Amino acid sequence: MKLLRPLAILCLGLFFAACQPADHPETLVVGMEMSYPPFEMRGTDNQPDGISVRMAENLADHLGRPLKLEDVAWDGIIPALQGGKIDLIISSMTRTDERAQAIDFSDGYVTNGLCMLVGKDSKIESVDDLQESGYRVAVKLGTTGHLWAQGHLEGVELVVLDEASVCALEVAQGKAEAFIYDQVSIYKQWKTHTAATRPILKPIREETWAIGIQKGNDELREKVNAWLADFRAAGNFDQLAERYMAEEKAAFEEMGVPFIFH
């Protein structure tokens, strides 16, 4: 009888294995750089938090897939998607023609704009005042502000830095005349340096944020677009704005600057 026991256990194990679902949902791996509050950040408990985190959670639930968030440095996030290390980028990424050569994008969900932070007493009123000025202009490495300034500003000295906060500090300390970045970030940096800086929120150009998807994955792109439409229709973007950006939303309305979600 002892000789039969291992065989019986093996058969019982095979029986229960056969009863399990053959296809477990595949984990949805979403990449984001968690250093861009209130969209991608870590909370006081060091856990992922922000608008993009809530979006990723809702999307994974919609797809019926468990979620894994990966904190990826900005300059490595597109290669991570191309290499299959992540399935999606939800990281306040601007959809550009250059990036669209490397990855696919969902429909847009945010309209943001490049704008400027300048010194509080600066005479700068628009980007035209920068041309051929010899000014030092701070930009964050690899951002659309960096790329735009490289292609459109002449006669300035670009100061390329890794962190938005350091770029803003350059302006606050009078080491740079302007910092070019998106409206939400410029507003937040101004709130940190109100005594020394002034925001010019009128867009230099408008940009659209979208979700990055691996090239050719049309099935996932269509599912993401369908989810975006439902998410928007349910008023979830409005709820996230009130939860994470109530002050910014009210300030933008007071300044006559259109708010970002669409």
VOKOLDO-752453 format. One record per residue (C-alpha): residue in three letters; x, y, z. Coordinates in Angstrom, 2 decimals. Example, Ala and Ser with C-alpha at 12.3 -4.5 7.8 and 13.67 -1.06 7.14 Angstrom:
2
Ala/12.30/-4.50/7.80
Ser/13.67/-1.06/7.14
//
This chain:
262
Met/0.00/0.00/0.00
Lys/2.88/2.37/0.73
Leu/4.08/1.93/-2.85
Leu/0.72/3.07/-4.19
Arg/0.57/6.25/-2.08
Pro/2.98/8.38/-4.22
Leu/1.12/7.37/-7.36
Ala/-2.20/8.30/-5.77
Ile/-0.84/11.69/-4.70
Leu/0.50/12.32/-8.20
Cys/-2.85/11.46/-9.79
Leu/-4.68/13.67/-7.28
Gly/-2.31/16.56/-8.08
Leu/-2.88/16.14/-11.80
Phe/-6.63/16.13/-11.22
Phe/-6.59/19.43/-9.34
Ala/-4.22/20.98/-11.88
Ala/-6.63/20.03/-14.64
Cys/-9.39/21.82/-12.76
Gln/-7.48/25.14/-12.71
Pro/-8.15/27.76/-15.44
Ala/-5.87/27.16/-18.41
Asp/-5.25/30.84/-19.04
His/-4.40/33.06/-16.10
Pro/-4.64/36.79/-16.97
Glu/-1.27/38.14/-17.97
Thr/0.10/40.93/-15.78
Leu/-0.17/44.41/-17.28
Val/3.19/46.11/-16.76
Val/2.98/49.91/-16.89
Gly/6.07/52.08/-16.91
Met/6.26/55.61/-15.52
Glu/8.88/57.91/-14.07
Met/7.58/58.55/-10.55
Ser/9.03/62.01/-10.16
Tyr/6.34/64.18/-11.73
Pro/3.65/65.07/-9.17
Pro/0.70/65.11/-9.18
Phe/0.71/62.63/-12.07
Glu/3.49/60.18/-11.25
Met/4.96/60.19/-7.76
Arg/5.38/58.33/-4.50
Gly/3.22/59.09/-1.50
Thr/4.34/59.60/2.09
Asp/4.35/55.80/2.46
Asn/6.67/55.54/-0.58
Gln/3.94/53.77/-2.54
Pro/3.09/54.84/-6.12
Asp/0.53/57.62/-6.20
Gly/-0.87/60.23/-8.56
Ile/-3.21/60.63/-11.49
Ser/-1.33/58.26/-13.79
Val/-1.24/55.57/-11.08
Arg/-5.01/55.79/-10.65
Met/-5.41/55.63/-14.44
Ala/-3.23/52.51/-14.64
Glu/-5.18/50.81/-11.85
Asn/-8.50/51.53/-13.55
Leu/-7.22/50.40/-16.94
Ala/-5.88/47.11/-15.57
Asp/-9.20/46.48/-13.84
His/-11.02/47.26/-17.12
Leu/-8.81/44.75/-18.97
Gly/-9.18/42.13/-16.23
Arg/-5.42/41.91/-15.73
Pro/-3.30/42.25/-12.59
Leu/-1.17/45.40/-12.57
Lys/2.55/45.89/-12.03
Leu/4.02/49.39/-11.98
Glu/7.63/49.96/-12.99
Asp/9.47/53.14/-12.03
Val/11.59/53.82/-15.11
Ala/14.00/56.70/-15.72
Trp/12.73/59.00/-18.45
Asp/15.61/58.45/-20.86
Gly/15.06/54.68/-20.66
Ile/11.29/54.49/-20.79
Ile/10.86/54.17/-24.58
Pro/13.63/51.53/-24.86
Ala/11.90/49.61/-22.04
Leu/8.67/49.57/-24.05
Gln/10.46/48.61/-27.27
Gly/12.27/45.79/-25.47
Gly/9.08/44.35/-23.99
Lys/10.01/45.11/-20.38
Ile/6.80/47.11/-20.02
Asp/3.47/46.94/-21.88
Leu/2.47/50.60/-21.70
Ile/3.85/54.02/-20.86
Ile/1.50/56.13/-18.74
Ser/3.85/58.90/-17.76
Ser/2.62/62.30/-18.96
Met/4.24/61.63/-22.31
Thr/3.72/64.09/-25.16
Arg/2.78/62.48/-28.46
Thr/5.30/63.68/-31.05
Asp/6.12/62.68/-34.62
Glu/9.63/61.70/-33.56
Arg/8.42/59.39/-30.79
Ala/5.71/57.97/-33.07
Gln/8.47/56.56/-35.27
Ala/9.54/54.37/-32.35
Ile/6.27/53.57/-30.56
Asp/2.52/53.82/-31.08
Phe/0.22/56.08/-29.09
Ser/-3.32/55.98/-27.80
Asp/-5.81/58.77/-28.31
Gly/-4.88/61.90/-26.36
Tyr/-6.21/62.57/-22.88
Val/-4.43/65.81/-21.91
Thr/-3.79/69.05/-23.76
Asn/-0.87/70.80/-22.16
Gly/1.41/73.53/-23.43
Leu/5.01/74.57/-23.26
Cys/5.43/77.79/-21.33
Met/8.01/79.63/-19.26
Leu/9.13/80.45/-15.77
Val/11.10/83.71/-15.57
Gly/12.49/85.95/-12.86
Lys/9.93/87.95/-10.89
Asp/11.24/91.28/-12.18
Ser/12.17/90.01/-15.63
Lys/11.15/92.06/-18.67
Ile/10.50/88.84/-20.63
Glu/6.86/88.60/-21.70
Ser/6.95/86.01/-24.47
Val/9.28/83.52/-26.11
Asp/10.04/86.12/-28.77
Asp/12.00/88.04/-26.14
Leu/14.45/85.14/-25.90
Gln/15.54/85.10/-29.53
Glu/19.12/86.34/-30.07
Ser/19.16/87.59/-26.48
Gly/22.20/85.69/-25.22
Tyr/20.07/84.61/-22.24
Arg/20.65/81.37/-20.36
Val/17.56/79.19/-20.79
Ala/17.10/76.11/-18.60
Val/15.48/72.92/-19.97
Lys/15.04/69.40/-18.63
Leu/16.99/66.79/-20.57
Gly/14.96/64.79/-23.10
Thr/11.71/66.72/-22.70
Thr/9.77/68.41/-25.47
Gly/10.84/71.72/-23.95
His/14.45/70.71/-24.52
Leu/13.77/69.55/-28.07
Trp/11.70/72.61/-28.94
Ala/14.34/75.01/-27.63
Gln/17.06/73.22/-29.59
Gly/15.10/73.58/-32.82
His/13.55/77.02/-32.39
Leu/15.68/79.23/-30.16
Glu/18.72/80.93/-31.60
Gly/21.21/83.14/-29.86
Val/20.62/81.70/-26.38
Glu/22.65/79.44/-24.09
Leu/20.75/76.27/-23.26
Val/21.32/74.95/-19.74
Val/20.36/71.26/-19.92
Leu/19.66/69.67/-16.52
Asp/18.23/66.38/-15.26
Glu/15.57/67.69/-12.86
Ala/12.79/70.23/-13.28
Ser/13.31/71.48/-9.74
Val/16.95/72.28/-10.51
Cys/15.92/74.14/-13.67
Ala/13.49/76.25/-11.65
Leu/16.15/76.92/-9.04
Glu/18.44/78.27/-11.76
Val/15.80/80.91/-12.52
Ala/15.01/81.62/-8.86
Gln/18.70/82.22/-8.15
Gly/19.17/84.41/-11.23
Lys/21.50/81.92/-12.93
Ala/19.11/81.51/-15.89
Glu/16.61/83.96/-17.35
Ala/13.96/81.38/-18.24
Phe/12.92/77.76/-17.81
Ile/10.81/76.16/-20.56
Tyr/8.57/73.27/-19.54
Asp/4.88/72.30/-19.48
Gln/2.18/74.47/-17.91
Val/1.39/72.25/-14.93
Ser/5.04/71.93/-13.94
Ile/5.77/75.62/-14.43
Tyr/2.81/76.49/-12.21
Lys/4.01/74.11/-9.48
Gln/7.60/75.39/-9.66
Trp/6.35/78.97/-9.44
Lys/4.43/78.08/-6.26
Thr/7.73/76.87/-4.81
His/9.55/80.08/-5.77
Thr/6.85/82.79/-5.69
Ala/9.17/85.37/-4.19
Ala/11.72/85.12/-7.01
Thr/9.89/83.93/-10.13
Arg/6.89/84.61/-12.36
Pro/5.03/82.14/-14.62
Ile/4.11/82.95/-18.22
Leu/1.43/80.32/-18.78
Lys/0.30/81.34/-22.25
Pro/1.37/78.33/-24.33
Ile/4.35/78.62/-26.64
Arg/2.73/75.66/-28.36
Glu/0.09/73.13/-27.34
Glu/0.94/69.47/-26.79
Thr/-1.09/66.31/-26.35
Trp/-0.30/63.60/-23.82
Ala/-1.08/60.01/-24.75
Ile/-0.36/56.47/-23.61
Gly/2.65/54.79/-25.23
Ile/2.12/51.33/-26.74
Gln/4.56/48.96/-28.39
Lys/4.73/49.43/-32.16
Gly/2.17/47.32/-34.03
Asn/0.15/46.19/-30.99
Asp/-3.13/47.34/-32.52
Glu/-5.25/45.05/-30.36
Leu/-4.02/46.61/-27.12
Arg/-4.17/50.13/-28.60
Glu/-7.85/49.66/-29.51
Lys/-8.64/48.38/-26.01
Val/-6.84/51.33/-24.43
Asn/-8.71/53.80/-26.64
Ala/-12.04/52.21/-25.75
Trp/-11.14/52.44/-22.06
Leu/-10.12/56.10/-22.42
Ala/-13.49/56.95/-23.97
Asp/-15.36/55.20/-21.15
Phe/-13.10/56.74/-18.48
Arg/-13.72/60.22/-19.87
Ala/-17.47/59.72/-20.26
Ala/-17.76/58.53/-16.66
Gly/-16.25/61.82/-15.46
Asn/-13.20/60.14/-13.99
Phe/-10.77/62.74/-15.31
Asp/-12.80/65.45/-13.58
Gln/-12.72/63.46/-10.34
Leu/-8.95/63.02/-10.55
Ala/-8.51/66.74/-11.23
Glu/-10.51/67.60/-8.12
Arg/-8.57/65.04/-6.05
Tyr/-5.05/65.94/-7.16
Met/-5.20/69.35/-8.88
Ala/-7.99/71.42/-7.34
Glu/-5.72/74.39/-6.71
Glu/-4.21/74.30/-10.20
Lys/-7.62/73.93/-11.83
Ala/-8.99/76.97/-9.99
Ala/-5.85/79.01/-10.73
Phe/-5.91/78.17/-14.43
Glu/-9.56/79.19/-14.65
Glu/-8.82/82.49/-12.88
Met/-5.93/83.18/-15.30
Gly/-8.10/82.34/-18.31
Val/-5.87/79.38/-19.23
Pro/-7.81/76.31/-20.48
Phe/-7.45/73.34/-18.14
Ile/-5.69/70.29/-19.43
Phe/-8.01/67.28/-19.47
His/-10.13/66.60/-22.54
//
